[in-house]
Amino acid sequence: MEIFVFDGTLEGLLTAVFECYQKKAKDVKIVSEVHHVPDVFKEAFHVISDDVKANRVWKGLAKKLDSNWMKSIYKAFLSEQPATFQDLFEFIRYIIDNQPGAEANFGNRYVLEISQMSHKVHREKHRMEAFIRFQKTADEIFYAHIEPDFNVLPLLIDHFKNRYADQKWIIYDLKRKYGLFYDLEKVEEIAFDFTAEMSPALNALPGNVLDPKEELYALLWKDYFRSVNIPARKNMKLHIRHVPKRYWKYLSEKQG
Amino acid sequence: MFERIREKLEILADAAKYDVSCSSSGSNRKNENKGLGDAEGTGICHTYTEDGRCVSLLKILLTNHCIYDCAFCVSRRSNDIKRAAFTVDEVVELTMNFYRRNYIEGLFLSSGIFKNADYTMERLVRIVKKLRTEQRFNGYIHLKTIPGASEELLKEAGLYADRMSINLEMPTETGLKLLAPEKSHDDVKKPLDYIQQTITQFSSEKALIKAVPKFVPAGQSTQMVIGATPESDKEIMHMANTFYKDFSLKRVYYSGYIPISNDSRLPVIGSQPPLIRENRLYQTDWLMRFYGFDVKEILNDAHPNLDVDIDPKLSWALRHLEQFPIDVNTADYKMIMRVPGIGVASALKIVQARKFGRLHQDQLKKIGISFNKAKHFIRYADSPLQLRDYESGHIKALILSESSSKYTRIPKNQLSIF
């Protein structure tokens, strides 16, 4: 068993696969730097991310897998889960070592793991598309912050850009400390420090930076949410299955 | 000033909520003019009510004034309730501002009938036209067709709406005549048919000319109220099947009647809405649309009502044990979909995976089938040797004892007295 330490990027992971074949390594344990605990008795191999090597692996995969599967690899990677890094490593080797079409073998552990993890990440992306609530600021920017389970911001760009083409918006990931800013032309990555009056727990900007009508629409939305409920059908178990409690903090209609 | 618009929204959202359609999918309207919104592809549920229903559209009535007196409807003219009406601009503003904040996927606009059908339809059309042309709104619009409105108005509406619908209300003509003597199923069929024909006409023109405008790209739907009148499940589902076939409907919705009136023709206020029955009807609807079942296999003269304690697929399988067990490693895809506990996605995974080797129990479990249910109907690589055949009553009892069905106990939303 050899230990490969990579830098936590997709490029690094793909480089590790390349190195694995070059070194003719058999059993490899792949660990990202942040999760790596050095072991005195066992030396680890540090993978240095390399564009050319990573690209060769990626292109090789693209020859065998369709674009949906390539997206699944990317989505599973965005889960940032240590176990998924290993599954990805094994899955990629399994695809390279076998004839085209091997990805349909859902009886294979890694095929199933990657397929299921990419679904989980996709579901989190979809939840963000649903549960993000923008607040309009006085300078006409629609702002929302989130703390998703997985690093889904890169997956949200197209959806929000297509949909809100005529308004400026910011979506900020509090957990990973970066965000997306759309300026009516393009989407850029941004990072900023939070001031004290901004409450990260709730999706609520301080009143003095908001558009004068923001309060009205937040109120109308809350009213609407209450009005469409049918008390005779109340079913909280189903409600919570659809909107797990950890997402309530995003939803203005679920506050107070 | 806040108060007036708040009151209107409260009244007109409350009156619209019994229309259960929440779909915002199936359209192909892209944001190509750098406007607001995109209704391409799958729908999104932005939140859920406490009764577990999806909220994806701003669902409101333009007004709850109505010239009709349908016994099952809260807005009937003889009902003593607060009345209100939105202006065209109010609806446009609400829709745009809710959409910009990512609250909704679009607008679901219905209305009580005031003055006459054309007068009402004309107002509805004015709203959707303004949204599409002046506001460059590309979100989803579900518009109610007002029965009796002129064909010119319907045709114009279809150019702006993604989906249109008219409710059948009661599953049979007799039921409808009992509660709404002023209405008939023919009033519904005529406009459904007109819009369906226009959809077909537009799409055949599209094959010849490139620049044909969109016309109701997400198709039509309808809704039936369940449990207000004494129809059998067979009558309901056979009617749904006819409507799916005759008008190429995208969806039929089944809405369990919630008592809102002291009318002696209807269930009394406070009686439990038929939620389980509603769920079983939707399951049947799914079996018809996605699982290749013919409605007659599930509901027929020998079996006119669905079971309450088990789902319709399991019920069908127990009545047809001669077709089971099947071997998942060799059986036809269509037959695998018919196994209780195996869904469309799992069935697909099974037929793909078995090309690489015979499937075992642990693989089937990981693929995500409901194994405890399915195991009575399937064979796999490491199936245990079974010496005798079980009969259906025994299998049913086994499945019910192993699962904690949400329906075996008293409904949660029914008050317990003790």
Interface residues (C-beta under 8 A of the other chain):
Chain A: A102 A104 N105 F106 G107 N108 L112 H126 E129 A130 F131 I132 R133 F134 Q135 K136 F142 A144 N162 R163 Y164 A165 D166 Q167 K213 L216 Y217 L219 L220 W221 D223 Y224 F225 S227 V228 N229 I230 P231 A232 R233 K234 N235 M236 K237 L238 H239 R241 H242 V243 L251 E253 K254
Chain B: F2 I5 R6 L9 E10 A13 D14 A16 K17 Y18 K30 N31 K34 G35 L36 G37 D38 E40 I44 C45 H46 T47 Y48 T49 E50 D51 G52 R53 C54 V55 L58 K59 L94 N97 F98 R100 R101 N102 Y103 R136 G256 I258 P259 Q272 P273 L275 K349 I350 Q352 A353 R354 K355 F356 G357 L359 Q363 K366 I367 K406 K412 N413
